[in-house]
Structure formats: structure tokens, C-alpha cells
């Protein structure tokens, strides 16, 4: 069943869930969802295939990376990645990125 707003326009289910769950979720969870949404646009397809956001707290984004070679490469790109992520979320959100070897899902 579709939900409509007072103007008769359909409301996307993610907007309803974000509104409802936002009351119970810590802010960093909400920002983590936003970072996931913009990740590939912000860092590019090649990086997105080898690195995924894992957690976010107090301005520090932890990113799981497929190999130590990618960690080495991304360390040099950290400042640029931070600028791009913050530009995409239109806020000075990420202050530092920490890279760790981990499973890359989705």
C-alpha cells in the first residue's frame, strides 16, 4: 500500500522509515546511511568496488578495504575522499578516515 502526503503525492518508503526510525537511531547511524547512499558517487567506482564504509562516529569514518595494497593507495587519497564525501552530504561531517582490511559486501 502506497502512502501519500497531504498534497496527494506518493511518499517513498525510505522517507517514511527514516522519519520513523530517526527517533530511535543515533545520529551517526543516520549519517552512516547517508554515506552509504553517496559512497560510489563520492569516491568513484574503482574505489567503491574495493572499499566500503563500515562505521562512523565522532567524525571518524572507518572503511573496510579489500587488501593492504588498497589501504596504501587510499591513504594517499584520504584528504580528497573526505572533501568529496563532505561535498556530497553538503556538510563538514567526516574529519578523518581510518582504513582496515575487511570483507567488501555489495
C-alpha positions as CSV (number, residue, x, y, z in Angstrom):
1,X,0.0,0.0,0.0
2,X,1.4,3.4,-1.0
3,X,1.3,6.3,1.4
4,X,0.5,9.8,0.1
5,X,1.3,13.1,1.6
6,X,-1.2,15.9,2.1
7,X,-0.6,17.1,-1.5
8,X,-1.6,13.7,-2.8
9,X,2.0,12.8,-3.9
10,X,3.4,9.4,-3.2
11,X,6.0,9.2,-0.4
12,X,9.0,6.9,-0.8
13,X,9.1,4.1,1.8
14,X,12.7,5.1,2.8
15,X,11.4,8.6,3.7
16,X,8.8,7.0,6.0
17,X,11.3,4.6,7.6
18,X,13.9,7.3,8.1
19,X,11.3,9.5,9.7
20,X,10.0,6.8,12.0
21,X,13.4,5.2,12.8
22,X,15.1,8.6,13.2
23,X,13.5,8.9,16.6
24,X,15.2,5.8,17.8
25,X,18.5,5.8,15.9
26,X,21.6,7.7,17.0
27,X,22.6,10.4,14.6
28,X,25.8,8.6,13.5
29,X,23.6,5.7,12.2
30,X,21.6,8.2,10.1
31,X,24.8,9.7,8.7
32,X,26.2,6.2,8.0
33,X,23.1,5.5,5.9
34,X,23.7,8.8,4.0
35,X,27.3,8.0,3.5
36,X,26.4,4.6,2.0
37,X,23.9,6.3,-0.3
38,X,26.5,8.7,-1.8
39,X,29.6,6.4,-1.5
40,X,30.2,5.5,-5.1
41,X,29.4,9.0,-6.4
42,X,31.9,10.5,-3.9
43,X,34.8,8.1,-4.3
44,X,34.3,6.6,-7.8
45,X,33.5,3.1,-9.0
46,X,37.0,1.6,-8.7
47,X,37.4,2.6,-5.1
48,X,33.8,1.7,-4.3
49,X,34.5,-1.8,-5.6
50,X,37.4,-2.3,-3.2
51,X,36.4,-0.2,-0.2
52,X,33.1,0.2,1.7
53,X,32.1,2.3,4.7
54,X,31.9,0.3,7.8
55,X,31.2,2.6,10.7
56,X,31.0,6.3,11.6
57,X,31.4,8.0,15.0
58,X,32.6,11.4,16.1
59,X,33.7,12.5,12.6
60,X,35.8,9.3,12.0
61,X,34.7,7.1,9.1
62,X,36.0,3.5,9.3
63,X,36.3,2.0,5.8
64,X,36.8,-1.7,5.1
65,X,39.2,-2.3,2.3
66,X,39.9,-5.4,0.2
67,X,43.7,-5.5,0.6
68,X,46.7,-3.9,2.1
69,X,47.7,-2.5,-1.3
70,X,44.4,-0.7,-1.4
71,X,44.9,0.7,2.1
72,X,48.3,2.0,1.0
73,X,46.7,3.7,-2.1
74,X,43.7,5.1,-0.2
75,X,45.9,6.6,2.5
76,X,47.2,9.0,-0.2
77,X,43.7,9.8,-1.3
78,X,42.2,10.3,2.2
79,X,42.0,14.1,2.1
80,X,40.4,14.1,-1.4
81,X,37.9,11.4,-0.3
82,X,37.0,13.4,2.8
83,X,36.4,16.5,0.7
84,X,34.2,14.6,-1.8
85,X,32.2,12.9,0.9
86,X,31.5,16.1,2.7
87,X,30.6,17.8,-0.6
88,X,28.1,15.1,-1.4
89,X,26.4,15.3,2.1
90,X,26.7,19.1,2.0
91,X,28.2,19.2,5.5
92,X,31.6,19.0,7.2
93,X,30.8,15.6,8.5
94,X,33.9,13.4,8.0
95,X,37.1,14.6,9.6
96,X,39.2,11.5,9.3
97,X,39.1,8.1,7.6
98,X,40.6,5.0,9.1
99,X,41.1,2.1,6.7
100,X,41.1,-1.6,7.8
101,X,41.1,-4.9,5.9
102,X,37.7,-6.4,5.8
103,X,35.0,-8.0,3.7
104,X,33.6,-5.9,0.9
105,X,29.9,-6.5,0.6
106,X,27.5,-5.3,-2.1
